[in-house]
Amino acid sequence: MNKTQLIDALSTRYEGNRKQAQHALESVLDTITREVARGEKVAITGFGSFEKRVREARWVRNPRTGDRIKAKKTA
C-alpha cells in the first residue's frame, strides 16, 4: 500500500473527505519525521518504531552501472 492508497482507505473514516484524511496522515508523518530528526525514538504499539541511526561510510554499488562508489557517513 502506498501513501495515496492509504489516504483513500482513511478517507472512508472521514466520511469520504479525502482532504481531511490527507491532512491527518501528513500530520502524523510530519510529527514522526520531526521527532526522529531530533534524535528521539518514536514507538507506536502495534505498528512499529522509528529511530535515527548512524551509518558509517561504506562502499556501495550503483545498480545501473555496476560501479562501486564510496557512500558518505549518514545519520
N, C-alpha and C positions, 0 to 999 in steps of 0.2 A: 504494500500500500504506500503510495507516495503522498506528498503534502496535499495535493489537490483532491485526491480520493478521501483523505482524512477529513478535510474541510466539508466535502459533500456528505460524508457519514455524520459529522457533527451537526450539520445544518438541520437534520431531522429532529434533533433535540432542541433546536431553536425555532421550531415551527416553520421550517423551510427557509429561514432567514440566513442566507449564505454569508452575508456581510458580517453578521454578529458571530457566526461560527468562525470565520476567518480571523476576526479581531480577537476572539477568545484564544484560539490556537497560537496566534502570533504573540500574544501577551505571555502565555506560558513559555513558549520557546525563547522569547527575549529575556525573560527572568532567569531561566536556566542558563542561558549563554552568559549573561552578565555575572551571575554568581560564580560560575566556573572560571571565567576570565579573572575574577578577583582572587582565585585560588581556593574557593570554598567547594566542598563536596555537596552535591545535590542528590538525595536519595528519595525516590518515590516508591513506597512499598507496593509490590505487585506489578511494578512497571520497569524500574531499572535505576541505576545510579550513574552519575556523571561526575567526572573529576578531571582536573588538568594534570597531564603527565608530561614529563620532560623526555624527549627522545634525543639521544646523542647523535652527533654527526655520523653518517654511515654511507656506505656505497650502495647505490640503487641502480636498477636497470630501466632505461627508457623503453616502455613496451612497444613503441612504434619502430624505433631504430635498433633496439638491442644494445645501444651504447651504455657503458657504465659511467655514471656520474656521481659526484660526491654531494649528498644532501646535507644541508646545514643542520645544526642543532636547533630543535624546535621546542616550544613549550605549549 
